[in-house]
């Protein structure tokens, strides 16, 4: 999946494409992976709330 080069005024920080990072995925595969991970995260959130995410960020109380 390749993103067209954008003007520096649009993106104000450094970035590279997935291909430049050595990751070669087509957009459908990438979309499927993102959806699968999001569904898993939402299921965990539904069952356990925000605590696992705060713990992962080192902000558990």
N, C-alpha and C positions, 0 to 999 in steps of 0.2 A: 504494500500500500504506500503510495507516494503522495506527499503533500506538495503542492506547488510552492515555489519560493514566494515569500511575502515581503512586503515593504517593512523596513525596520521600524517604522512608526506604528505598525499594527501589532507586532510582537516585540516587546521591549526587553527581551532576554534571549540568551543563546538557546538554540534548539537544533536538533538534527532529525533526519528521517529515520524510520525504523530500519530501512535498508542500510543507511550509513552506520547504524549501530550493529549491523550484522544480523538483523532479524528480518527474515523474508516470509511474510504472511500475506495472503490475499485478504481483502477486506471482509469477505464473508466469514472466513476462519477467525479473524480478529473479533468480529462482531459476536460470533457464537461463543468465543472464549469469554468476552466481557459479560455477556448475558448470563452465562453459566456461573461465573464468579459473583455477579450481582445477586442472582437468585439465592445462592448459598449464603451470602452475607445477609440478605433480607430474612431468610429463614432463621439464622442465628439471632438476629436482632429481635425477631418475633418471639423466640423462645427465651432469650436471656437478657434482652434489653441492651442498654448502652455499655454495661460493665465490661464485656470482653474487649470492646474497642478502646475504652479508656485504659484498660490494663495494657493493651498492646502499645499504646502511646506513652505508657509510663505515668499515667495520670490517675491511676486508681486510688480511691480514698480509703 
